[in-house]
Structures are given as structure tokens and as C-alpha cells.
Amino acid sequence: PLVRKYMKPLLIGELEASEPSQDRQKNAALVEDFRALRERLEAEGCFKTQPLFFLLHLGHILLLEVIALMLVWYFGTGWINTAIVAVLMATAQSQAGWLQHDFGHLSVCKSSRWNHLVHKFVIGHLKGASAGWWNHRHFQHHAKPNVFKKDPDVNMLNMFVVGKVQPVEYGVKKVKHLPYNHQHKYFFFVGPPLLIPVFFQFQIFHNMVSHGLWVDLVWCISYYVRYFLCYTQFYG
């Protein structure tokens, strides 16, 4: 409704069904091939959401979290058990990352409201991040995918330059902060310990506070409350 409200004054007409686009120079055979492909995919149900799949996806994430806690509860905090628990929790985190992506795209539930709600639960309560922060970054990513300085997913000049050509150019010319032409040598000393645990966490909380995303902040805090209530009694 919001989009229709503001875009309605810009509507100057509608294309006929036989007109694929305003580009009249398109190859007719190619257009027909794409139309046939779309009809085939629609017939196979590829554009229909499977609620059971997403329910099971969410369920197995919660199950992994419960199993991890039960292992600590019953078998203690020994190194072997802790390593197993870490693998289970890391798997749950990575799976939740992909699940929140689909809800963030509003592509699961028929209602946008329910998509937003489940998205906040998954990314906020299960991952400790902000739905608003993710949407803000991800919309830019889709508008300019992998375009340097315009796609925030590849705009990390404080640490890295993504790609094969630009790291060498930036490193040799000594543009910005670091010797990017040698980043493959220092990545594992900087990326895993700092990129997500420090850089992204600072960015997430800064974004929530500066933009007044208080609902996201509550969801995010609920993640930390649950995490520390569950594990500090075992690990201190």
C-alpha cells in the first residue's frame, strides 16, 4: 500500500500483455524462451512458498540450540564436549543466518507483518543482530550488487578490499589504510577474530541507537540475556 500510494502519480500507462518491455529491440525468440521457462517453473511450483520447509528449518535450529545446552547440562564443560557444543551452536547460527535472509526478503509468509515479526525473532533473538540494520544493508546490496563503495557488503576499506584486481591496485597505490595487495596473508589474523565479533557488532549497535531502532534493540538484548542465563552458570 505504501509503495502504491507514492508511486501512483508516476503511473503513465500499462504495457499490453504482448509487449514484454519498453525495449522493442529484444530478440523475440529469446523472450519466448524466457516466457516458456517461467511457465514451466510456475507449473512446477517453484514460486510457491513451502511453509513446512521453513517450519522445519526453524525447528532444526531451535533443536540444535537445545541439544547444545543439554550436552553441557549433562556432560559438563570438558574440552571435547565444549568443542561438540561449539560446532552445534555454530551450525545453528549459520543456518539462522540464511533463514533470516528469506524472512527479511518478505518471501515466506503471505503477510508482510508476519515476515517482519519472524525476521526480528530469527535475526534478533537467535542471532543477536538487527533486522533494520540488515535490511538497510541488503537493499543497497541488491540495488548495486558487488559494486565497490555502493554495496555495503563489499565496502570494508578499514580491513579488506574484495576482488582480484582492486586489492592489488589499492595496495600498490597505497590508497586508504592497509597494504591490500598482501591481505591474503593477514586475513586469518584479522577477519575471523575482528570482522564479525567486533566490527559488525559495533556497527549493529551503533545503527540501532543512532536510528532509534528500539524494537530491534530489545530483540537483540533478548539474545544476550538468553545466552548468558543459559551458559554462565556452567562456564562462569
DOBALUM-194749 format. One record per residue (C-alpha): residue number from 1; chain; x negated, y negated, z negated. Coordinates in pm, whole numbers, padded with zeros to 5 digits. Example, Ala and Ser with C-alpha at 12.3 -4.5 7.8 and 13.67 -1.06 7.14 Angstrom:
DOBALUM-194749
i=1; ch=A; px=-01230; py=00450; pz=-00780
i=2; ch=A; px=-01367; py=00106; pz=-00714
***
This chain:
DOBALUM-194749
i=1; ch=A; px=00000; py=00000; pz=00000
i=2; ch=A; px=-00279; py=-00244; pz=-00085
i=3; ch=A; px=-00450; py=-00185; pz=00250
i=4; ch=A; px=-00124; py=-00225; pz=00443
i=5; ch=A; px=-00049; py=-00547; pz=00255
i=6; ch=A; px=-00368; py=-00723; pz=00360
i=7; ch=A; px=-00417; py=-00560; pz=00699
i=8; ch=A; px=-00062; py=-00612; pz=00826
i=9; ch=A; px=-00126; py=-00968; pz=00954
i=10; ch=A; px=-00411; py=-00828; pz=01165
i=11; ch=A; px=-00190; py=-00572; pz=01344
i=12; ch=A; px=-00155; py=-00692; pz=01704
i=13; ch=A; px=-00018; py=-00373; pz=01858
i=14; ch=A; px=-00036; py=00004; pz=01866
i=15; ch=A; px=-00204; py=00232; pz=02119
i=16; ch=A; px=00001; py=00474; pz=02323
i=17; ch=A; px=-00040; py=00841; pz=02245
i=18; ch=A; px=-00214; py=00891; pz=02581
i=19; ch=A; px=-00472; py=00621; pz=02503
i=20; ch=A; px=-00748; py=00772; pz=02282
i=21; ch=A; px=-00907; py=00436; pz=02204
i=22; ch=A; px=-00971; py=00091; pz=02341
i=23; ch=A; px=-01279; py=00229; pz=02513
i=24; ch=A; px=-01130; py=00309; pz=02853
i=25; ch=A; px=-01461; py=00436; pz=02991
i=26; ch=A; px=-01461; py=00754; pz=02787
i=27; ch=A; px=-01510; py=01086; pz=02958
i=28; ch=A; px=-01161; py=01237; pz=02996
i=29; ch=A; px=-01289; py=01594; pz=02971
i=30; ch=A; px=-01478; py=01512; pz=02651
i=31; ch=A; px=-01169; py=01352; pz=02498
i=32; ch=A; px=-00965; py=01656; pz=02591
i=33; ch=A; px=-01222; py=01887; pz=02433
i=34; ch=A; px=-01210; py=01694; pz=02106
i=35; ch=A; px=-00830; py=01695; pz=02112
i=36; ch=A; px=-00828; py=02073; pz=02161
i=37; ch=A; px=-01083; py=02114; pz=01881
i=38; ch=A; px=-00872; py=01907; pz=01643
i=39; ch=A; px=-00557; py=02103; pz=01727
i=40; ch=A; px=-00744; py=02428; pz=01662
i=41; ch=A; px=-00876; py=02304; pz=01326
i=42; ch=A; px=-00529; py=02183; pz=01226
i=43; ch=A; px=-00380; py=02522; pz=01320
i=44; ch=A; px=-00643; py=02694; pz=01102
i=45; ch=A; px=-00553; py=02467; pz=00810
i=46; ch=A; px=-00896; py=02304; pz=00787
i=47; ch=A; px=-00745; py=01965; pz=00698
i=48; ch=A; px=-00526; py=02104; pz=00420
i=49; ch=A; px=-00648; py=02096; pz=00062
i=50; ch=A; px=-00659; py=02430; pz=-00120
i=51; ch=A; px=-00556; py=02345; pz=-00480
i=52; ch=A; px=-00656; py=02691; pz=-00607
i=53; ch=A; px=-01013; py=02643; pz=-00479
i=54; ch=A; px=-01057; py=02315; pz=-00668
i=55; ch=A; px=-00889; py=02457; pz=-00977
i=56; ch=A; px=-01132; py=02750; pz=-00978
i=57; ch=A; px=-01420; py=02511; pz=-00906
i=58; ch=A; px=-01334; py=02304; pz=-01212
i=59; ch=A; px=-01266; py=02618; pz=-01416
i=60; ch=A; px=-01604; py=02776; pz=-01349
i=61; ch=A; px=-01780; py=02452; pz=-01450
i=62; ch=A; px=-01595; py=02449; pz=-01783
i=63; ch=A; px=-01666; py=02821; pz=-01824
i=64; ch=A; px=-02040; py=02767; pz=-01776
i=65; ch=A; px=-02034; py=02491; pz=-02039
i=66; ch=A; px=-01851; py=02718; pz=-02286
i=67; ch=A; px=-02082; py=03014; pz=-02221
i=68; ch=A; px=-02387; py=02792; pz=-02277
i=69; ch=A; px=-02253; py=02675; pz=-02614
i=70; ch=A; px=-02155; py=03027; pz=-02717
i=71; ch=A; px=-02503; py=03157; pz=-02638
i=72; ch=A; px=-02657; py=02901; pz=-02872
i=73; ch=A; px=-02389; py=02973; pz=-03131
i=74; ch=A; px=-02451; py=03350; pz=-03132
i=75; ch=A; px=-02817; py=03389; pz=-03034
i=76; ch=A; px=-02979; py=03076; pz=-03173
i=77; ch=A; px=-03229; py=02831; pz=-03030
i=78; ch=A; px=-03515; py=03056; pz=-02928
i=79; ch=A; px=-03714; py=02968; pz=-02616
i=80; ch=A; px=-03566; py=03243; pz=-02397
i=81; ch=A; px=-03208; py=03170; pz=-02497
i=82; ch=A; px=-03264; py=02794; pz=-02460
i=83; ch=A; px=-03402; py=02847; pz=-02108
i=84; ch=A; px=-03092; py=03050; pz=-02013
i=85; ch=A; px=-02865; py=02783; pz=-02160
i=86; ch=A; px=-03054; py=02512; pz=-01971
i=87; ch=A; px=-03002; py=02697; pz=-01641
i=88; ch=A; px=-02630; py=02738; pz=-01708
i=89; ch=A; px=-02585; py=02373; pz=-01801
i=90; ch=A; px=-02792; py=02252; pz=-01504
i=91; ch=A; px=-02578; py=02465; pz=-01273
i=92; ch=A; px=-02261; py=02320; pz=-01426
i=93; ch=A; px=-02398; py=01967; pz=-01381
i=94; ch=A; px=-02489; py=02017; pz=-01016
i=95; ch=A; px=-02151; py=02178; pz=-00942
i=96; ch=A; px=-01969; py=01894; pz=-01120
i=97; ch=A; px=-02164; py=01651; pz=-00904
i=98; ch=A; px=-02016; py=01798; pz=-00587
i=99; ch=A; px=-01669; py=01833; pz=-00737
i=100; ch=A; px=-01653; py=01467; pz=-00842
i=101; ch=A; px=-01755; py=01377; pz=-00485
i=102; ch=A; px=-01437; py=01530; pz=-00342
i=103; ch=A; px=-01211; py=01368; pz=-00601
i=104; ch=A; px=-01397; py=01040; pz=-00551
i=105; ch=A; px=-01302; py=01057; pz=-00183
i=106; ch=A; px=-00936; py=01099; pz=-00291
i=107; ch=A; px=-00927; py=01415; pz=-00081
i=108; ch=A; px=-00794; py=01673; pz=-00327
i=109; ch=A; px=-00463; py=01564; pz=-00480
i=110; ch=A; px=-00181; py=01417; pz=-00275
i=111; ch=A; px=-00157; py=01129; pz=-00521
i=112; ch=A; px=-00443; py=00877; pz=-00535
i=113; ch=A; px=-00365; py=00825; pz=-00902
i=114; ch=A; px=-00436; py=01190; pz=-00984
i=115; ch=A; px=-00751; py=01189; pz=-00771
i=116; ch=A; px=-00880; py=00888; pz=-00965
i=117; ch=A; px=-00788; py=01042; pz=-01302
i=118; ch=A; px=-00959; py=01376; pz=-01236
i=119; ch=A; px=-01253; py=01194; pz=-01081
i=120; ch=A; px=-01303; py=00994; pz=-01402
i=121; ch=A; px=-01279; py=01313; pz=-01608
i=122; ch=A; px=-01533; py=01505; pz=-01399
i=123; ch=A; px=-01792; py=01232; pz=-01344
i=124; ch=A; px=-01729; py=01063; pz=-01679
i=125; ch=A; px=-01665; py=01339; pz=-01932
i=126; ch=A; px=-01853; py=01622; pz=-01763
i=127; ch=A; px=-02148; py=01422; pz=-01625
i=128; ch=A; px=-02169; py=01103; pz=-01831
i=129; ch=A; px=-02156; py=00868; pz=-01532
i=130; ch=A; px=-01919; py=00602; pz=-01397
i=131; ch=A; px=-01655; py=00660; pz=-01130
i=132; ch=A; px=-01653; py=00291; pz=-01036
i=133; ch=A; px=-02032; py=00283; pz=-01005
i=134; ch=A; px=-02032; py=00593; pz=-00784
i=135; ch=A; px=-01752; py=00464; pz=-00559
i=136; ch=A; px=-01925; py=00129; pz=-00517
i=137; ch=A; px=-02246; py=00301; pz=-00403
i=138; ch=A; px=-02081; py=00572; pz=-00199
i=139; ch=A; px=-01855; py=00341; pz=00003
i=140; ch=A; px=-02167; py=00150; pz=00109
i=141; ch=A; px=-02334; py=00479; pz=00193
i=142; ch=A; px=-02053; py=00571; pz=00432
i=143; ch=A; px=-02040; py=00223; pz=00583
i=144; ch=A; px=-02414; py=00228; pz=00664
i=145; ch=A; px=-02534; py=00588; pz=00610
i=146; ch=A; px=-02910; py=00606; pz=00558
i=147; ch=A; px=-02963; py=00252; pz=00686
i=148; ch=A; px=-03257; py=00117; pz=00488
i=149; ch=A; px=-03170; py=-00170; pz=00249
i=150; ch=A; px=-02797; py=-00130; pz=00322
i=151; ch=A; px=-02734; py=00223; pz=00198
i=152; ch=A; px=-02799; py=00224; pz=-00181
i=153; ch=A; px=-02863; py=00599; pz=-00171
i=154; ch=A; px=-03191; py=00539; pz=00013
i=155; ch=A; px=-03269; py=00194; pz=-00125
i=156; ch=A; px=-03508; py=00276; pz=-00410
i=157; ch=A; px=-03803; py=00049; pz=-00340
i=158; ch=A; px=-03905; py=00049; pz=-00706
i=159; ch=A; px=-04005; py=00414; pz=-00667
i=160; ch=A; px=-03979; py=00555; pz=-00315
i=161; ch=A; px=-03910; py=00486; pz=00050
i=162; ch=A; px=-03705; py=00765; pz=00207
i=163; ch=A; px=-03801; py=00896; pz=00551
i=164; ch=A; px=-04112; py=00983; pz=00751
i=165; ch=A; px=-04208; py=00655; pz=00923
i=166; ch=A; px=-04116; py=00379; pz=00679
i=167; ch=A; px=-04314; py=00514; pz=00378
i=168; ch=A; px=-04632; py=00502; pz=00586
i=169; ch=A; px=-04554; py=00154; pz=00722
i=170; ch=A; px=-04469; py=00014; pz=00380
i=171; ch=A; px=-04767; py=00181; pz=00218
i=172; ch=A; px=-05028; py=00073; pz=00471
i=173; ch=A; px=-04894; py=-00284; pz=00488
i=174; ch=A; px=-04870; py=-00287; pz=00107
i=175; ch=A; px=-04510; py=-00407; pz=00123
i=176; ch=A; px=-04335; py=-00426; pz=-00216
i=177; ch=A; px=-04456; py=-00230; pz=-00516
i=178; ch=A; px=-04628; py=00105; pz=-00459
i=179; ch=A; px=-04853; py=00298; pz=-00215
i=180; ch=A; px=-04557; py=00470; pz=-00050
i=181; ch=A; px=-04779; py=00649; pz=00202
i=182; ch=A; px=-04901; py=00855; pz=-00097
i=183; ch=A; px=-04558; py=00902; pz=-00259
i=184; ch=A; px=-04558; py=01275; pz=-00182
i=185; ch=A; px=-04847; py=01305; pz=-00427
i=186; ch=A; px=-04685; py=01126; pz=-00719
i=187; ch=A; px=-04317; py=01213; pz=-00658
i=188; ch=A; px=-04301; py=01501; pz=-00907
i=189; ch=A; px=-04467; py=01292; pz=-01177
i=190; ch=A; px=-04218; py=01006; pz=-01134
i=191; ch=A; px=-03900; py=01136; pz=-00969
i=192; ch=A; px=-03767; py=01417; pz=-01192
i=193; ch=A; px=-03854; py=01254; pz=-01529
i=194; ch=A; px=-03758; py=00896; pz=-01438
i=195; ch=A; px=-03519; py=00875; pz=-01141
i=196; ch=A; px=-03202; py=01027; pz=-01286
i=197; ch=A; px=-03271; py=01036; pz=-01663
i=198; ch=A; px=-03391; py=00673; pz=-01678
i=199; ch=A; px=-03332; py=00469; pz=-01361
i=200; ch=A; px=-02981; py=00591; pz=-01278
i=201; ch=A; px=-02869; py=00591; pz=-01641
i=202; ch=A; px=-02980; py=00230; pz=-01686
i=203; ch=A; px=-02810; py=00137; pz=-01360
i=204; ch=A; px=-02486; py=00313; pz=-01457
i=205; ch=A; px=-02454; py=00145; pz=-01797
i=206; ch=A; px=-02559; py=-00194; pz=-01661
i=207; ch=A; px=-02296; py=-00165; pz=-01387
i=208; ch=A; px=-02018; py=-00067; pz=-01627
i=209; ch=A; px=-02090; py=-00352; pz=-01869
i=210; ch=A; px=-02154; py=-00621; pz=-01607
i=211; ch=A; px=-01839; py=-00533; pz=-01411
i=212; ch=A; px=-01618; py=-00467; pz=-01713
i=213; ch=A; px=-01553; py=-00101; pz=-01630
i=214; ch=A; px=-01441; py=-00029; pz=-01986
i=215; ch=A; px=-01232; py=00278; pz=-01898
i=216; ch=A; px=-01536; py=00430; pz=-01729
i=217; ch=A; px=-01744; py=00341; pz=-02034
i=218; ch=A; px=-01504; py=00528; pz=-02264
i=219; ch=A; px=-01515; py=00837; pz=-02041
i=220; ch=A; px=-01893; py=00814; pz=-02031
i=221; ch=A; px=-01924; py=00782; pz=-02408
i=222; ch=A; px=-01697; py=01085; pz=-02450
i=223; ch=A; px=-01959; py=01291; pz=-02264
i=224; ch=A; px=-02233; py=01191; pz=-02508
i=225; ch=A; px=-02007; py=01240; pz=-02811
i=226; ch=A; px=-01916; py=01593; pz=-02697
i=227; ch=A; px=-02276; py=01677; pz=-02609
i=228; ch=A; px=-02426; py=01564; pz=-02939
i=229; ch=A; px=-02146; py=01710; pz=-03151
i=230; ch=A; px=-02197; py=02046; pz=-02981
i=231; ch=A; px=-02577; py=02069; pz=-02982
i=232; ch=A; px=-02732; py=01854; pz=-03255
i=233; ch=A; px=-02606; py=02097; pz=-03520
i=234; ch=A; px=-02830; py=02362; pz=-03357
i=235; ch=A; px=-03127; py=02165; pz=-03225
i=236; ch=A; px=-03130; py=01870; pz=-03463
***
